[in-house]
Amino acid sequence: MQHKPEEQLEALKRQLVRVQLIEAPGTIMFGLGLYGKFATNGNAFHPLLNDPGVVSMLLGAGGTVMAWGTYKLVTILREMQRVKKRHAL
């Protein structure tokens, strides 16, 4: 069963938004990790950001989510380009 190009593009746009929503907390975690690592000097706005273990976890988990999100965004955008090119929209 073949879908119309407009339907395919709409589905890809929904996937794109979903990935961006999933990726947002990872970006926030990574940003908080950078803040805790480089900007706090033991004086963070939250005590957990003074703990090197928590900061490393934030950097690792946030970076992993960001890397996954980047991979998914690139693959979805490539597929959108293929659909547009194939159907000359």
N, C-alpha and C positions, 0 to 999 in steps of 0.2 A: 504494500500500500504506500503510495507516494503522497506526501503532504504538499500543499501549496507553499510556495516560497515565503509568502507573507506569514503563514502559520509557523513555518520553521523559524523565521526571524523573531517572531513574537516569543516563541518558546525559548530561543537562545537569549533574548533580552531578559526574560524571567530568570533564567539560570544565572545570568550576569549579575542581576540585582541580588539574588540569593547568595552568591559567592561573596559579593561585596559586603553584605550584612554579616556573614560568617567571619570575614577577614577583619572587620572593624575592631572587635575586642583584641585580636592578636596585635594589631597596630598599637592600640592603647597600652597593652601589656609591654610591648617592646619599648615604647616611649617612656613608660614608668621605670623600666629597667635601666634605660640610659640615664634618666634623671637620678635614680638611686646610685648608679655607678659613678657618674661624673659630676653631678651638681650639688649633692647634698652635704658632703663633708661632715657626716654624722648629725645633720640638722634637718632631716626630711620632715615634710608635713605629716607623714604617718610613720610610726616607729618601725613597721615592717620594711620600709624602704632603706633603713639603716643596716639591715641584716644582709650580709654578702650572699648567703645561700638563697634567700628569697629573690634578691636582685638577679642572680644567675639564672634562677628558675624562670623569672619573668622574661629575661633576654632569650633564653632557649625556647621556651614555649611560644612566646610572641614571634620570634624569628621563624620558627617552624610553621606556624599558622600563616604568616606573611608569605613564606616561600610557596606553600601549598596554594594560597590564594593567587599568587602571581602566575603560577603554572596553569591553574584553572582559567584565569582571565585570558591568558594568551591563547589557550586552546579554544575557548569559546569565541574569542574575537577572530581567530583564524577561520573557524567554521562559519562565522557570519560572513566573512569575506568570500569564502568559497560559494556559499549560497547566493550571495549577491552577484558574483561573477558568473556563476552557472546560469542564472536566470536574468542577467543583465538588468537589474533593478536600479 
